[in-house]
Amino acid sequence: MPSWVIGVAGTFVLSLIVAYGFLRLRCRGIGPPFGPRARYWALFIVVSTAVMSSLVGLLLVVASKHVPAYVGIVVPSGLWLSKLPPQRDRDMLPRNLPGGLLTLPFSRLYERMGDDMEAWCDTRLRAAAPHPQWISDAAQYYSNQAEGLPGESRTRADLDRWRDSIKHKISIVRLINLDAAPERLRASLDLHPSTAHLRKYNDDDLLRLADRLETEALNELHLFLAYLYRLGYHTMLIFPFRPSIQRVAAPHRRPMAPDRAEPLAPDL
């Protein structure tokens, strides 16, 4: 077998490995590029980059009769050197056909990565959504799994702020369901900045207030989970208590400490 064929084949294999690593670096802080929905576009980008490296190597063979080993590294490094925020992969290049074709795989990759993140978050939100107390417990549960979080203290502070806000709002919902005195309820609302801004409410608005706080807590749990996902916690265990499929739907005014369903085996 001619040596140049071995050189081109080696360039292709090396480019696959290097392109895989650089693509993961490019997507760091966004999400895993090889998730269930994103992996096909990620594979397309990696293989296309390796093919391009092989073509460059073939051209060098024609020009100089040998394939430099650095070709398998230099070409894939463009995945990292051209690193831009996702939305700017389309905006920073000319809006012509070649530019659109170049950025299309990355645009689709980022979209599918977003779908993977939403599916990951929704699975964990559905496990906590049936009862208000589960939302609070889930926030603490996921916070505990991220106790060894590396990086800046600001990141930990952001997560703690979301967790404390969720737990506080659910505690207010608990007071409403326990028919707490208006004075105690008002004092509890003033204890945390996330509820201190709420306007004066009437006794007839307590159910609406509880629904509002529960919805806000669930939305904050979604932000909390999405933040953890982008930090790299892609295999975090799901909050292990979920209602049985035989359980009757809870009424509008739910008790805060329902009997929990049997714990399920942790999912990934």
N, C-alpha and C positions, 0 to 999 in steps of 0.2 A: 504494500500500500504506500502511495507517495507520502512523503513527509508533510507536504502542505495540507493534505487531507486530514492527517492527524492533528496538525496545528489548528485548522479551522474547527474541527470537532472539539478539541480542547478549549478553544476560545468560547464556543457555544456553551459548554458545560460550566466553565468558570463564570461566564456572564450570567447564567441562570442563578448561580449561588450568590454572586455579588448583587445582582438586581433584586433578588429576594430580600437581602439585608438592607439595601438602600431604600426599598419601598417601605419596609417596616419603620425605618428611621423617619422617612418623610411623613408617615401617618402617626407618628408618636404624638400623643396629646389630643388625637382626634378619635382613634379607635383602631381595632385590629383590621387590617386590610383583607385578611383571609377568613372572615366570618362567613356564616351560612349563605348570606345573600351577596356579599361583596367578593367572595373568592374567585368567581369566574372572571370578573373584570381585572382583579389583581393578577390572576394567572395570565390573562391576555397581555397585560402590560409587561410582566416579567418575561414571557416567551418572546414578545415582540422586541423587547430590548435585546435579548440574547440573539435573535435573528439579525438585528441591525448590527450588533457587534461582529457576528460571523460574516456579514456582507462587507463590513469595513476590513476585516481580516483578509477576505478573499481579494479585495482590491489591492491590498498591500502585497499579497502573493504575486499578483500580476505585475506590480511595480517593482518589487524588490526580491521576489522569490522566497520570502519567508514571512511568517506571521509573528510580530512582536507580542510577547505575553501580556504587555500592559494594555492591549486593546480590550481584553476581557474585563478590565477594571475601569478604564477611562470612560468608555461609552456608558455602562450602567451607572457610573457616578453622577451622570446628568440627572438621575432621579432625585438625588439629594441636593446637587448644586442649584437646581431650578426650583427649590422648595419655596412654595408660596401658600398663603392661606387658600383654602379650597375654592372660595368664590372668585378668587383672582386668577385662577388658572385659565378662565375664559376671558376675563377683562384685560389682562396684561398683554395679550397677543393680538395681532391684527385680526379683524373680523372677516377673514376671507376663507375660502374652502380649505386650503392646507392648514391654516391655524385652527380652524374648527375641528378638522379631523385629528389634529395633534392633541387637542385638549378634551375631546369627547370621551376617551376612555377614562381620564381622570375625573371628569364631571360625573360620569356614571358610577365610578368607584365610590366617590364621596357620597352620592345619593344612596347607594346600596349600604354603605357603612352606616349612614344615618338610619336606614331601615332596620339594620341589625341592632343598633342601640335602642331604638324605640321598642322593638320586640323584646329585648332583654329587660328594659324597664317595665314594660306592660306586664310581663309575666310576674314580676315581683310586686307590682301595684295591685294586680288582681288578687294576689295572696293576702294582702293586707286590707283591701278596700271594704269587705263586708261589714266590719265592726270598727267603730272609731278607735277603741283601745288598741286594736291590732296595728293601726297606723302608727301610734306612738311606740308600741313595742317593736315594730319593724324598724323604725328610725334608730332606736337604740341597738337593735340587733345588727344592723349593717354598720353602724358606727363602731361597734365592738370588733367587727371583722377587719376594720381599717385602722385598728389601734397602732399597728406598726408602720403607719404611713410615713414614707420617707419624704424629704423635701422641705420646703419652707414652712415655718410656723404659721404663716398666713393661710396656707391651704388647710391646715388642721383647724384654724380658727373659723374659716368659712364653713366647714363641715359641722363644727360644733354649734355655730350660730343657727344653721338650718335645723339641726337636731333639737336644740333647745326650743326653737320657735314651734316646731311640730308638737313637741311634748306639752308645751304650755297651752297651745290652742286646744288640744284634746282634753287637757285638764279642765278648761273652761266648758267644753261640751259636757264633761262629766258633771260639773256643778249644775249646769242647766237641767240635765236629766235627773239630778237629785233634788230639784226644786230649791236651790240655795236662795237665801235671802238676797234681795236686790243690792243691799249694801255690800255684802260679801262678794257678790258677782262683780260689782263695779270696782271694788278694791283689787280683785284678782286680775281684771282686765288692765288695770293701771300698772301692774307689776312688770309687764314686759312691753318693750317698744312696739312689738308687732301687733299688739291689741290696744295699746293706749290711745291710738288715734281714732278708734271707732266712735262714731257719733252716738249720742244719747238714744237709747232704745226704750220702747214701751214693753209692758208685760206681755202684750200679744205678739211681740216680735221675737220672743226667745227661741222658738223653734226655727225661725228663719235665721237668727243669729247662729244657732248651733249648726245648721246646714252650711252656712257661709264659712264658719271656722273649720268645719270638717273638710269642706272642699278645698280651702286654702291649705290645710295641712297635707292633704293628698297631693296637691300641686307642688308643694315644697318638697315632699318626699320624692316626687318625680325629678325635680331639679337636683336633689341630693344624690339620687341614684345615677343620673346622667353625669354628674360631676365625678363620681367614683368610677364610672365606666371609662371616662376619658383619662383618668389617672392610671388606668391599667387593670382595674379589678374586674376582669371579664368573666371570671369563673366563681364569683361570689355566691355563696349558698343562699338559697331562697328561704325567707322567713318560714319556719317549718310548721306553723299551725295554720291550716286552711279549713274552711267549712266543708263538711261532708256534702256530697251531691244530693243526699237524701234530706238534708236539713231544709225546713220550711223557711222561706224568705222572711227576714226580720221585718217587723213593723217600722213605720216611719220614726217613731220615738223609741229608739232602741236602748236597752239597758247597757251600761258601760262595762259590765263584767260578765258576759255570757259564758256558758259552758263551752269550752273550746273543743273542737273536733280532735280526733286522735292525730297525733303528729305524724306527718308523712316522712318518708325517707327523703333526705336532702337532695334537691335537684341541682344541677350545674347549669 
